[in-house]
Amino acid sequence: MYYDFYSGGAEDQQTLRENVEAFRRIMFRPRILIDVSRVDLSTSILGYNISAPIIVAPTALHQLAHPQGEVATAKAAATCNTIMVLSFTSSCTIEEVATSCNAVRFYQLYIYKRRDIAATLVQRAEKNGFKAIVLTADTPRLGRREADIKNK
Ligand SMILES: Cc1cc2nc3c(=O)[nH]c(=O)nc-3n(C[C@H](O)[C@H](O)[C@H](O)COP(=O)(O)O)c2cc1C
């Protein structure tokens, strides 16, 4: 059931397939006869410098995959000099992740009807040195993930 959670998509998984296909369609443009003695992919997001234009997207429940969960992911982000976005549905607490490493951390938020829950979480994230809120707006309801239904 853990594997299905990570690998599965909703309904007939057409969007999941299209996500993979979309990346396959992206080609690197070769640039010929230019100086490659120093290659630098670094960039910045909201003023924070990172080693490449890649950050850790918010994903739920890392402890399903590893006992150290998001703490280990945040340490890896710090080692790679990039940003860790901690999921609202993280298996480690905001405080555990904050004290585990010095990665630049953003906090992902779903907005529930109970706005006081969101407010409390934002305050906890702020208090623990998270630098930005990543608002997830595309999940007004969860997709119908048939593998999860089967595994219940
Ligand atoms: C296993 C899994 C768990 C996820 N959990 C969350 C989550 O907790 N919060 C969230 O905002 N997005 C979550 N996402 C969405 C990812 O952040 C999203 O896939 C990522 O932003 C990459 O976007 P793309 O799939 O459109 O390329 C999850 C995705 C996967 C595959």
PDBQT file of the ligand as one rigid body, heavy atoms in Angstrom, charges set to zero:
ROOT
HETATM    1  C1  LIG A 201       3.613  10.712  -3.310  1.00  0.00    +0.000 C 
HETATM    2  C2  LIG A 201       3.273  12.168  -3.490  1.00  0.00    +0.000 A 
HETATM    3  C3  LIG A 201       2.874  12.898  -2.386  1.00  0.00    +0.000 A 
HETATM    4  C4  LIG A 201       2.578  14.264  -2.523  1.00  0.00    +0.000 A 
HETATM    5  N1  LIG A 201       2.233  14.978  -1.426  1.00  0.00    +0.000 NA
HETATM    6  C5  LIG A 201       1.971  16.299  -1.543  1.00  0.00    +0.000 A 
HETATM    7  C6  LIG A 201       1.659  17.068  -0.388  1.00  0.00    +0.000 A 
HETATM    8  O1  LIG A 201       1.625  16.576   0.743  1.00  0.00    +0.000 OA
HETATM    9  N2  LIG A 201       1.401  18.388  -0.584  1.00  0.00    +0.000 N 
HETATM   10  C7  LIG A 201       1.441  18.982  -1.823  1.00  0.00    +0.000 A 
HETATM   11  O2  LIG A 201       1.209  20.186  -1.926  1.00  0.00    +0.000 OA
HETATM   12  N3  LIG A 201       1.761  18.276  -2.927  1.00  0.00    +0.000 NA
HETATM   13  C8  LIG A 201       2.028  16.962  -2.806  1.00  0.00    +0.000 A 
HETATM   14  N4  LIG A 201       2.370  16.237  -3.923  1.00  0.00    +0.000 N 
HETATM   15  C9  LIG A 201       2.475  16.928  -5.198  1.00  0.00    +0.000 C 
HETATM   16  C10 LIG A 201       3.900  17.269  -5.503  1.00  0.00    +0.000 C 
HETATM   17  O3  LIG A 201       4.372  18.311  -4.714  1.00  0.00    +0.000 OA
HETATM   18  C11 LIG A 201       3.918  17.651  -6.977  1.00  0.00    +0.000 C 
HETATM   19  O4  LIG A 201       3.836  16.475  -7.663  1.00  0.00    +0.000 OA
HETATM   20  C12 LIG A 201       5.148  18.411  -7.307  1.00  0.00    +0.000 C 
HETATM   21  O5  LIG A 201       4.884  19.746  -7.031  1.00  0.00    +0.000 OA
HETATM   22  C13 LIG A 201       5.587  18.234  -8.747  1.00  0.00    +0.000 C 
HETATM   23  O6  LIG A 201       4.607  18.734  -9.580  1.00  0.00    +0.000 OA
HETATM   24  P1  LIG A 201       4.245  17.951 -10.912  1.00  0.00    +0.000 P 
HETATM   25  O7  LIG A 201       3.857  16.549 -10.449  1.00  0.00    +0.000 OA
HETATM   26  O8  LIG A 201       3.094  18.716 -11.482  1.00  0.00    +0.000 OA
HETATM   27  O9  LIG A 201       5.475  17.987 -11.724  1.00  0.00    +0.000 OA
HETATM   28  C14 LIG A 201       2.670  14.898  -3.803  1.00  0.00    +0.000 A 
HETATM   29  C15 LIG A 201       3.068  14.136  -4.904  1.00  0.00    +0.000 A 
HETATM   30  C16 LIG A 201       3.372  12.797  -4.762  1.00  0.00    +0.000 A 
HETATM   31  C17 LIG A 201       3.798  12.018  -5.981  1.00  0.00    +0.000 C 
ENDROOT
TORSDOF 0
